[in-house]
Amino acid sequence: MRWPRLLAAVLLAVVVHLDGFADPVRMRYAEGTSHGFLSLHTMDGAQIGTGEQLETRRGSIVTNRLTFRFKDGSLDDDTTVFSVAGPLLRLISDHRIQKGPAFPKPMETMIDARTGQVSVTYTDDDGKTKQEMEKMDLPPDVSNGMMAVSLRNMDPQAPATLSYVAATPKPILVKLHITNNGLDPFSAAGRPVRATHYVVKIDLGGVKGLIAPLVGKQSPDQHVWILTGPAPVFVASETSFFMGGPMWRMELAVRIAGRIAPRPS
């Protein structure tokens, strides 16, 4: 009798994981032109790269390019196009390139959210170039390249769920469960401030989600800090740049507007 009961439990868990996706994030603040610089560190504090973020807007279309250049010559270059027409944020496309020693599998991912076409070009363990292509039924809350802007616009008091296309390298659709973990202290030019700490749990869903913790492949929680208020701003994050990758800390270093960014106290 053990196997039928086990099978029933697995099927029930799969059904639970296949519940509906959330709506896209509602715009609470206007997106415009911005230019920022970031620093990238290992979790023990060693700087491994620098980043630059450039956002431009034409009408209701926003283009955000986030580029990280590593000391070892690696590159992470992510260009995201999204719409701010009406009250909702909606992804249009995301094009991300990762290459160099920091990335065990050099990879280029292209997502067309309008058609659902997703392609992942990567280099396998034997140095051969391969490509995975999927026609996916992408929900309207897919958030690739939009995490910072999504968190800036979310209600800090309301838990949220977003969708994300993860390259494994085969593209799969996962859920990001986002909760508010309270306020953490930072400092801005010596002045104490408190930023909202969001915890992002990656849910692989279905049977993969059930098996991942058992085989040691459960993705660690991701962490993002947003200084909320009348003009919310990204402060820092602790995230992995690819599935199974190490956690790296990203911090806002300087803004062209002259504001010294908050840094951990």
C-alpha positions as CSV (number, residue, x, y, z in Angstrom):
1,M,0.0,0.0,0.0
2,R,3.0,2.3,0.4
3,W,3.5,3.0,-3.3
4,P,-0.2,4.0,-4.1
5,R,-0.1,6.4,-1.1
6,L,3.3,7.8,-2.2
7,L,2.0,8.3,-5.8
8,A,-1.1,10.1,-4.5
9,A,1.0,12.4,-2.3
10,V,3.3,13.2,-5.3
11,L,0.3,13.9,-7.6
12,L,-1.3,16.1,-4.9
13,A,1.9,18.1,-4.5
14,V,2.1,18.6,-8.3
15,V,-1.4,19.9,-8.4
16,V,-0.6,22.4,-5.6
17,H,2.5,23.5,-7.6
18,L,0.4,24.1,-10.7
19,D,-1.8,26.8,-9.3
20,G,-2.4,30.0,-11.3
21,F,0.1,32.7,-11.9
22,A,-0.2,36.2,-10.5
23,D,-1.1,39.3,-12.4
24,P,1.7,41.6,-13.7
25,V,3.0,44.1,-11.2
26,R,0.9,47.3,-11.0
27,M,2.8,50.5,-11.7
28,R,3.0,52.7,-8.6
29,Y,5.8,54.9,-9.7
30,A,6.8,56.3,-13.1
31,E,9.8,54.8,-14.9
32,G,12.1,57.1,-16.8
33,T,15.7,57.7,-17.7
34,S,18.4,56.7,-15.2
35,H,22.1,55.8,-15.1
36,G,23.7,54.0,-12.2
37,F,26.9,52.1,-11.3
38,L,27.2,49.0,-9.2
39,S,29.8,46.9,-7.5
40,L,29.8,43.1,-7.4
41,H,31.3,41.0,-4.6
42,T,31.6,37.5,-3.4
43,M,29.8,36.8,-0.1
44,D,33.1,37.1,1.8
45,G,33.5,40.7,0.5
46,A,36.0,40.3,-2.3
47,Q,35.1,42.5,-5.3
48,I,34.9,40.6,-8.5
49,G,33.4,43.1,-10.9
50,T,31.7,46.4,-11.7
51,G,28.3,47.0,-13.2
52,E,26.6,49.8,-15.2
53,Q,22.8,50.2,-15.5
54,L,21.3,52.4,-18.2
55,E,17.5,52.9,-18.5
56,T,15.8,54.9,-21.3
57,R,12.2,55.4,-22.2
58,R,10.4,56.2,-25.5
59,G,6.7,56.6,-25.0
60,S,5.4,53.7,-23.1
61,I,8.5,51.4,-23.9
62,V,11.4,51.2,-21.4
63,T,14.8,49.7,-22.3
64,N,17.0,48.7,-19.4
65,R,20.6,47.4,-20.0
66,L,22.5,46.0,-17.0
67,T,26.1,45.1,-17.8
68,F,28.7,43.5,-15.4
69,R,32.4,43.3,-16.3
70,F,34.4,40.9,-14.2
71,K,38.0,41.2,-13.2
72,D,38.7,37.9,-14.8
73,G,37.3,39.1,-18.1
74,S,33.9,37.6,-17.8
75,L,30.8,39.4,-19.0
76,D,27.1,39.4,-18.0
77,D,25.1,41.7,-20.3
78,D,21.3,41.8,-19.9
79,T,19.0,44.0,-22.1
80,T,15.4,44.1,-21.1
81,V,12.5,45.8,-22.9
82,F,9.2,46.2,-21.1
83,S,6.0,48.2,-21.4
84,V,4.6,50.7,-18.9
85,A,1.5,51.4,-21.0
86,G,-1.5,51.5,-18.7
87,P,-1.3,50.4,-15.1
88,L,0.8,47.2,-15.5
89,L,4.4,46.3,-16.1
90,R,4.8,43.8,-18.9
91,L,7.9,42.2,-20.3
92,I,8.4,42.5,-24.1
93,S,11.8,40.9,-24.5
94,D,14.9,39.9,-22.6
95,H,18.4,39.2,-24.1
96,R,21.1,38.0,-21.7
97,I,24.7,37.1,-22.6
98,Q,27.0,35.3,-20.0
99,K,30.5,34.4,-21.0
100,G,34.0,34.0,-19.5
101,P,35.6,32.0,-16.6
102,A,32.9,33.1,-14.1
103,F,30.3,31.1,-16.0
104,P,30.9,27.3,-16.3
105,K,28.4,27.2,-19.3
106,P,28.7,30.3,-21.5
107,M,25.1,31.1,-22.4
108,E,23.0,33.5,-24.5
109,T,19.3,33.6,-23.7
110,M,16.6,35.3,-25.8
111,I,13.0,35.7,-24.7
112,D,10.2,37.1,-26.8
113,A,7.4,37.5,-24.3
114,R,4.9,38.4,-27.1
115,T,5.3,35.2,-29.0
116,G,6.5,32.9,-26.2
117,Q,9.6,32.0,-28.3
118,V,12.6,31.3,-26.0
119,S,16.1,30.2,-27.2
120,V,19.2,29.3,-25.2
121,T,22.5,29.0,-26.9
122,Y,25.2,27.5,-24.7
123,T,28.6,25.8,-24.6
124,D,28.5,22.3,-23.2
125,D,31.2,20.5,-21.1
126,D,32.9,19.3,-24.3
127,G,33.2,22.9,-25.7
128,K,30.5,22.3,-28.3
129,T,27.9,25.0,-29.0
130,K,24.3,23.8,-28.6
131,Q,20.9,25.4,-28.7
132,E,17.6,24.8,-26.9
133,M,14.5,26.4,-28.4
134,E,11.1,26.3,-26.8
135,K,7.7,27.8,-27.7
136,M,6.4,28.5,-24.2
137,D,3.0,29.7,-22.9
138,L,4.4,32.6,-21.0
139,P,2.1,34.2,-18.4
140,P,1.7,38.0,-18.2
141,D,3.7,38.2,-15.0
142,V,7.0,36.8,-16.4
143,S,9.7,39.0,-14.9
144,N,13.1,38.3,-16.5
145,G,15.3,41.4,-16.2
146,M,12.7,43.2,-14.3
147,M,13.2,42.2,-10.6
148,A,14.5,45.5,-9.3
149,V,11.7,47.6,-11.1
150,S,9.1,45.0,-10.0
151,L,10.1,45.2,-6.3
152,R,10.2,49.0,-6.5
153,N,6.6,49.1,-7.6
154,M,5.2,46.3,-5.3
155,D,3.3,47.0,-2.1
156,P,5.9,46.2,0.6
157,Q,3.1,44.7,2.8
158,A,1.7,42.3,0.3
159,P,3.4,39.0,-0.6
160,A,3.7,38.4,-4.3
161,T,4.4,35.7,-6.9
162,L,6.1,36.3,-10.2
163,S,7.1,34.0,-13.1
164,Y,10.6,33.6,-14.4
165,V,12.2,31.7,-17.3
166,A,15.2,29.9,-16.0
167,A,17.9,28.4,-18.4
168,T,19.0,25.1,-17.0
169,P,20.2,25.3,-20.0
170,K,16.8,24.0,-21.2
171,P,14.4,26.9,-20.5
172,I,11.9,26.1,-17.8
173,L,9.2,28.3,-16.2
174,V,9.6,28.8,-12.4
175,K,7.8,30.8,-9.8
176,L,9.4,33.4,-7.6
177,H,7.6,33.7,-4.2
178,I,8.5,37.2,-2.7
179,T,8.0,38.1,0.9
180,N,8.9,41.1,3.1
181,N,11.5,40.2,5.7
182,G,11.4,43.5,7.5
183,L,13.7,46.5,7.6
184,D,17.5,46.2,7.7
185,P,19.9,49.1,8.6
186,F,22.1,50.7,6.0
187,S,23.9,54.0,5.9
188,A,24.0,56.8,3.3
189,A,26.9,59.2,3.6
190,G,26.9,58.4,7.3
191,R,23.2,58.9,7.8
192,P,21.3,55.8,9.0
193,V,18.5,54.5,6.8
194,R,16.5,51.3,6.7
195,A,15.8,49.4,3.6
196,T,13.0,46.8,3.0
197,H,14.5,43.3,2.8
198,Y,12.7,41.1,0.3
199,V,13.3,37.3,0.3
200,V,12.8,35.6,-3.1
201,K,12.2,31.8,-3.0
202,I,12.6,29.9,-6.3
203,D,9.9,27.3,-6.8
204,L,10.7,24.8,-9.6
205,G,7.2,23.4,-9.4
206,G,5.9,19.9,-10.2
207,V,8.0,16.8,-9.7
208,K,11.2,18.8,-10.3
209,G,10.4,21.0,-7.3
210,L,9.8,17.9,-5.1
211,I,13.0,16.2,-6.1
212,A,15.3,19.1,-6.1
213,P,15.7,19.3,-2.2
214,L,16.3,15.6,-2.1
215,V,19.2,15.7,-4.5
216,G,20.8,18.8,-3.1
217,K,19.8,21.0,-6.1
218,Q,17.2,23.3,-4.4
219,S,18.0,26.9,-5.3
220,P,19.0,29.1,-2.3
221,D,16.8,32.0,-1.3
222,Q,17.6,35.2,-3.1
223,H,17.7,38.6,-1.2
224,V,17.0,42.1,-2.4
225,W,17.0,45.4,-0.5
226,I,14.8,48.3,-1.6
227,L,14.8,51.8,0.0
228,T,11.1,52.5,-0.1
229,G,9.3,55.9,0.1
230,P,8.2,58.5,-2.5
231,A,11.1,57.5,-4.8
232,P,12.0,53.8,-4.2
233,V,15.6,52.8,-5.1
234,F,17.5,49.6,-5.3
235,V,20.1,49.3,-2.5
236,A,21.7,45.8,-2.7
237,S,21.0,42.1,-3.5
238,E,22.4,38.7,-2.8
239,T,21.6,36.5,-5.8
240,S,23.0,33.8,-8.0
241,F,23.5,34.8,-11.7
242,F,22.8,31.3,-13.1
243,M,21.1,28.1,-11.9
244,G,23.4,26.3,-9.5
245,G,25.8,29.3,-9.4
246,P,27.4,30.9,-6.3
247,M,25.7,33.7,-4.4
248,W,27.1,37.2,-5.3
249,R,26.4,40.5,-3.6
250,M,25.5,43.5,-5.8
251,E,25.5,47.0,-4.4
252,L,24.6,50.4,-5.8
253,A,27.9,52.3,-6.0
254,V,27.0,55.8,-7.3
255,R,24.3,57.7,-9.1
256,I,24.8,60.4,-11.7
257,A,22.3,62.5,-9.9
258,G,24.8,62.9,-7.1
259,R,23.1,60.8,-4.4
260,I,25.5,58.6,-2.5
261,A,23.9,55.2,-2.4
262,P,23.0,53.4,0.8
263,R,25.6,50.8,1.8
264,P,25.4,48.1,4.5
265,S,26.3,49.5,7.9
